Amino acid sequence: IVMIYLSNKPKHNWDMIPYMGVVIGMDISDKKQVHQETYKRLKNETSNDEYNQLTTISDYRLTMANNYKAFNENLSYYSIKKLYTNWIRLFYKSGVSLSYSTVLPSIFSITFMILFIYFILYKELKNIYLSLIIVSIILSLGQLTEIATLSTPDALSSFLLLLIAFSYLYKRHNAIILLLMVLSVLTRTDNIIWCSFLIVSDFISNYRLQKLISNGIALI
């Protein structure tokens, strides 16, 4: 119910614009046309106040709105988030407006995250009502509901990192963990730091265990 409510209140943060440009650029090679089409859609899919705020309140936004070269140079930072941008494109090609397509991955990711948290709580606590209360408290804190309305890969990234953490905790198959890590890096490249830390920690832990077993056998 909360996610349905939030789906009607997207924030239209500035990052929505370059993500729209990345998706448009998947079908159009001309950089000037990509810029024109992006801002044309932005104007058509937002209110006048929102459009002005997104294009005029700072020198940076003015430059992006009026200089197609600067805009396209900026897209490289956003285009590397392949999983997120291709999910946007999937929604867009399904008939959803481009601006709204940029926020749908966040809404779905937070919805799946809440369901996953509830499932884990219920599995451990064996109590429906207590699990629901804890989930409600988590939602009431506001952080999850906030990122659910933003056009960023943060929600999807958070969900994947949560899955990785619990996959480690519940000792799931290594192939599953590796797949989740790859997906998380395709969502946000800086996730490679966190994933690398987990891999190194796991390697050191297994090495110490193997060494302990070997020493034990040698003593016997």
C-alpha positions as CSV (number, residue, x, y, z in Angstrom):
1,I,0.0,0.0,0.0
2,V,2.8,2.4,0.9
3,M,4.6,1.6,-2.4
4,I,1.4,2.2,-4.4
5,Y,1.1,5.6,-2.6
6,L,4.7,6.5,-3.3
7,S,4.4,5.5,-7.0
8,N,2.2,8.5,-7.4
9,K,4.7,10.9,-5.9
10,P,8.0,10.7,-7.8
11,K,10.5,13.3,-6.7
12,H,11.8,14.2,-10.2
13,N,15.4,14.8,-9.0
14,W,17.9,16.1,-11.5
15,D,19.6,12.7,-12.1
16,M,16.4,11.7,-13.9
17,I,17.5,13.9,-16.9
18,P,20.8,12.2,-17.7
19,Y,19.2,8.7,-17.2
20,M,16.6,9.8,-19.7
21,G,19.4,10.9,-22.0
22,V,21.2,7.5,-21.7
23,V,18.0,5.6,-22.7
24,I,17.3,7.9,-25.6
25,G,20.9,7.5,-26.7
26,M,20.5,3.8,-26.9
27,D,18.3,4.4,-30.0
28,I,19.7,7.7,-31.4
29,S,23.3,8.1,-32.3
30,D,23.3,11.9,-33.0
31,K,24.3,13.6,-29.7
32,K,22.6,16.9,-30.5
33,Q,19.3,15.0,-31.2
34,V,19.7,13.1,-27.9
35,H,19.9,16.3,-26.0
36,Q,17.0,17.9,-27.8
37,E,14.8,14.8,-27.4
38,T,15.7,14.5,-23.7
39,Y,14.7,18.0,-22.8
40,K,11.7,17.9,-25.0
41,R,10.4,14.9,-23.1
42,L,11.3,16.5,-19.8
43,K,9.2,19.5,-20.7
44,N,6.3,17.4,-21.8
45,E,6.4,15.1,-18.7
46,T,6.9,17.6,-15.9
47,S,5.1,20.7,-14.7
48,N,6.4,24.1,-15.7
49,D,7.6,24.7,-12.1
50,E,9.5,21.4,-12.1
51,Y,11.0,22.0,-15.5
52,N,12.2,25.4,-14.5
53,Q,13.7,24.0,-11.3
54,L,15.5,21.2,-13.2
55,T,16.9,23.5,-15.8
56,T,17.5,27.0,-14.4
57,I,18.2,27.1,-10.7
58,S,22.0,26.7,-11.0
59,D,24.7,27.4,-13.6
60,Y,25.4,23.7,-13.9
61,R,21.7,22.9,-14.8
62,L,21.6,25.8,-17.2
63,T,24.7,24.6,-19.0
64,M,23.3,21.0,-19.2
65,A,20.0,22.4,-20.6
66,N,21.7,24.6,-23.3
67,N,24.9,22.9,-24.2
68,Y,24.4,19.5,-25.9
69,K,28.2,18.7,-25.9
70,A,28.5,19.2,-22.1
71,F,25.4,17.2,-21.5
72,N,26.6,14.2,-23.6
73,E,30.0,14.3,-21.9
74,N,28.2,14.0,-18.6
75,L,26.3,10.9,-19.7
76,S,29.3,8.6,-19.4
77,Y,29.0,8.7,-15.6
78,Y,25.4,7.5,-15.9
79,S,25.6,5.1,-18.8
80,I,27.9,2.7,-16.9
81,K,25.1,1.7,-14.6
82,K,23.9,-0.9,-17.1
83,L,21.4,-2.9,-15.0
84,Y,19.6,0.2,-13.9
85,T,19.5,2.0,-17.3
86,N,18.4,-1.2,-19.1
87,W,15.6,-1.7,-16.6
88,I,14.5,1.9,-17.3
89,R,14.6,1.1,-21.0
90,L,12.5,-2.0,-20.5
91,F,9.7,0.0,-18.8
92,Y,10.0,2.7,-21.4
93,K,9.7,0.2,-24.3
94,S,6.7,-1.2,-22.5
95,G,4.8,2.1,-23.0
96,V,5.6,3.9,-19.7
97,S,6.6,7.5,-19.9
98,L,10.4,7.9,-19.9
99,S,10.5,10.2,-16.8
100,Y,8.4,7.7,-14.8
101,S,10.4,4.8,-16.1
102,T,13.4,6.2,-14.3
103,V,11.7,5.9,-10.9
104,L,10.0,2.6,-11.3
105,P,13.2,0.5,-10.6
106,S,13.4,2.3,-7.3
107,I,9.8,1.6,-6.4
108,F,10.1,-2.1,-7.3
109,S,13.4,-2.5,-5.6
110,I,12.1,-1.1,-2.3
111,T,9.0,-3.1,-2.6
112,F,11.0,-6.3,-3.1
113,M,13.3,-5.3,-0.2
114,I,10.5,-4.8,2.2
115,L,9.0,-8.2,1.2
116,F,12.4,-9.8,1.6
117,I,12.9,-8.3,5.1
118,Y,9.5,-9.4,6.1
119,F,10.2,-13.0,4.9
120,I,13.5,-13.1,6.8
121,L,11.9,-11.8,10.0
122,Y,9.0,-14.2,9.8
123,K,11.4,-17.1,9.1
124,E,13.5,-16.2,12.2
125,L,10.7,-15.0,14.6
126,K,7.8,-17.3,13.4
127,N,5.4,-14.4,14.3
128,I,3.4,-12.6,11.6
129,Y,2.4,-9.7,13.8
130,L,5.8,-9.0,15.2
131,S,7.4,-9.2,11.8
132,L,4.8,-6.7,10.4
133,I,5.5,-4.3,13.3
134,I,9.2,-4.4,12.7
135,V,8.7,-3.8,9.0
136,S,6.3,-0.9,9.8
137,I,8.9,0.7,12.1
138,I,11.6,0.4,9.3
139,L,9.2,2.1,6.9
140,S,8.3,4.8,9.4
141,L,12.0,5.9,9.6
142,G,11.6,7.3,6.1
143,Q,14.9,6.4,4.4
144,L,13.5,3.6,2.3
145,T,10.4,5.5,1.3
146,E,12.6,8.5,0.3
147,I,14.8,6.6,-2.1
148,A,11.8,4.7,-3.5
149,T,10.7,8.0,-5.1
150,L,14.1,9.0,-6.6
151,S,15.5,8.4,-10.1
152,T,18.7,6.8,-9.0
153,P,20.1,3.3,-8.8
154,D,20.5,3.5,-5.0
155,A,17.4,1.5,-4.2
156,L,18.3,-1.3,-6.6
157,S,21.9,-1.3,-5.3
158,S,20.7,-1.5,-1.7
159,F,18.4,-4.4,-2.5
160,L,21.2,-6.3,-4.2
161,L,23.7,-5.6,-1.4
162,L,21.1,-6.8,1.1
163,L,20.7,-10.1,-0.9
164,I,24.4,-10.5,-1.0
165,A,24.7,-10.0,2.8
166,F,22.0,-12.6,3.6
167,S,23.3,-15.0,1.0
168,Y,26.6,-15.0,2.9
169,L,24.8,-15.2,6.2
170,Y,22.7,-18.2,5.1
171,K,25.6,-19.7,3.2
172,R,24.0,-19.8,-0.2
173,H,25.8,-21.3,-3.3
174,N,28.8,-19.3,-4.4
175,A,27.4,-19.0,-7.9
176,I,24.4,-17.2,-6.6
177,I,26.5,-14.8,-4.5
178,L,28.8,-14.1,-7.5
179,L,25.8,-13.4,-9.8
180,L,24.4,-11.0,-7.2
181,M,27.8,-9.3,-7.0
182,V,28.1,-8.9,-10.7
183,L,24.5,-7.4,-10.8
184,S,25.4,-5.0,-8.0
185,V,28.5,-3.7,-9.8
186,L,26.4,-3.3,-13.0
187,T,24.0,-1.2,-10.9
188,R,26.7,0.9,-9.2
189,T,30.3,0.5,-10.1
190,D,31.5,1.6,-6.6
191,N,29.9,-1.6,-5.2
192,I,33.0,-3.4,-6.5
193,I,34.8,-2.1,-3.3
194,W,32.3,-3.7,-1.0
195,C,32.1,-6.9,-3.0
196,S,35.9,-7.1,-3.1
197,F,36.1,-6.7,0.6
198,L,33.7,-9.6,1.1
199,I,35.6,-11.8,-1.3
200,V,39.0,-11.1,0.4
201,S,37.5,-11.6,3.8
202,D,35.9,-14.9,2.8
203,F,39.2,-16.0,1.2
204,I,41.2,-15.2,4.4
205,S,38.6,-16.9,6.6
206,N,38.6,-20.0,4.5
207,Y,42.5,-20.0,4.4
208,R,42.7,-19.8,8.1
209,L,40.2,-22.6,8.5
210,Q,42.0,-24.8,6.1
211,K,45.3,-24.0,7.9
212,L,43.8,-24.8,11.3
213,I,42.5,-28.2,9.9
214,S,45.9,-29.0,8.4
215,N,47.7,-28.2,11.6
216,G,45.2,-30.3,13.5
217,I,45.8,-33.3,11.2
218,A,49.6,-32.8,11.5
219,L,49.4,-32.9,15.3
220,I,47.4,-36.1,15.1
